[in-house]
Amino acid sequence: MQVEDLLHKLQVRGGFETVNDTKSNTQLRILGRVPKESMNMWLIVVQRFLAASEKSDWTVDVSKQYFLKNDRVVFGWRLIFQGSTVWDQLAELGQIVTNSPRPKTMLDEQPLPGVHGDRNVPSATGKGAQGVLKAAVGPVAVAQARAMQGS
């Protein structure tokens, strides 16, 4: 496996967009950015790298690097893989990324098809959602229902 293959896997699975990578005999440094919508995926990959490095001959340092861009402070994610066997472990690093589980997603809100207008306004017959202070309850609700039936 080549470094470019690892970078591609990081982008596909973790949302990591590589900005720069630097190689030396015992070290691979990667700087990139992660969009907000990919942060959950990225943190799972980071957790897997950290867990695997505890049981391996290589180490990983994950950090944020801050710098100025057009007079604004921005940051990029920095990965530093280090060890005498780091180049022999590229396939293992790629497998770690590939085998990282996808985050669980939960749908917060979904529009209902065919619904128009404000759904929280009571209809002409008094049906529908009403505010707590305006909704008739108990004997008043019964009287209103009888009045509606009689009209």
N, C-alpha and C positions, 0 to 999 in steps of 0.2 A: 504494500500500500504506500502511496505517495502522500506528501503533506497536502497536496491539492484535493485528494480524495477525502481526507479528514476534514478539511475546511468546508467541502461541499456537504458532508454529513452534518456538520455543525449548523450549517445554514438551513438544511432541509428539516432536521429534527429539532433543533434548538432555536431557530430564528436568528442565529448569530450571523451578522453581516461583517465579514472580515474587511478591515481597513488596511492592516499591515501585518506581515509576519516576518520574523527574523530567526535565522537558524545559525547555530554554532555546533561544535562537536558534541556537546552534552546537553544542549538546551534548544527548546523551541518556544519562541515568544510569539503570541498572537494577540493583536489588538483589534477590537471590533465593537460594533454597537448592536443592541438588541431593542427592537421596537417594543413599546408598552404592551401591545397585544400578544407578544410572544414571551413575555416575562415568566409565566408559569411553566412553559416548556423549558425555557433556559435554566431555571432554577433546579428543575429535576435533573438535567444533564450535569449541572455543577455538583449537585449532591452525589451523583453516581461517580464522577471523577474523584471527588474527595474521599469517598468510601473505598474506591479501588486503589487509590494511592497509598492508603494505610497498609495494604497487604502486598505491595509491589516494590520493585527495585527503583522505581521512579517516583518523583514527587510532583505535585501540582500546586501552584500558587494562583489563586483567583482573587482579583482585586479590581477596583475601579481606578482608572487613571484620569485625572482632571487636567484640562488645558483650556486655553483661550481660543475662541473661534469668532472672529468679527467682534471682538470686545465682549463676548459672552462666555461665561464659564460653562463648559460642557464636559461630559465624561464618556469614556469608552471602557468596555470590559477588557481586562487583560488576563490572559492565561499564560502561565509560564510552566512548561513541562521540563523537568530537569532530571538527569541521571545518566549513568554510563550506558544504559540499555534503552534510552528513550527512543532511539531510531529503530531499534528492533521491536519496539512495542507499538508502533503506529497501527498495526492491525488490531491490537487489543484496544487501543484508544478508540478506533473506529467502531469496534463492536460495542464498547461501552455506550457510545452515542446511539447506535442503532438499537440497542436493547433497552434504552431508557424508555420507561412507560410514558404514554401520553397523559397529560393531566386530565382529570375528570372535569367535565364541564356541566354547568347547570344553567338552564334557560331561565332568565330572569323575567322576561316579558315577551309576549308574542301577540301581535294584533289579531283580532278575530276577523276572518274574512266575511264580507257582506255587511259589516256593521257600519252605520253612518251616524254622524251627529254625536251629541253628548249622551252617553248611555246612563248617566247619573241623574237625568231629569225625569221626574215621574210623568207618566202618560196622562192623557185627558181623563182616563178612568181612575187615576190615582195609583195605578200599579207602577212599580219600578222603585229604584233606590230613592230614599228620602233622608234628609238630615236627621240626626238624633233628636234635635229640639223641635222638629216639625212633624215627625212621624206620629201618627195616631196609634195608640196602644190601648189595650184593655177595652173598657166599655165604650170609649170614644170611637175606637176602630169599629166595633160592632155597630154602633149607631150610624157611622158613615157608610158602612157596607149596606145596611138596610135602606138608607136613603138613596144610595146609588141604584139598588135593585128596584126601588119604587119609582124612579124617574124614567 
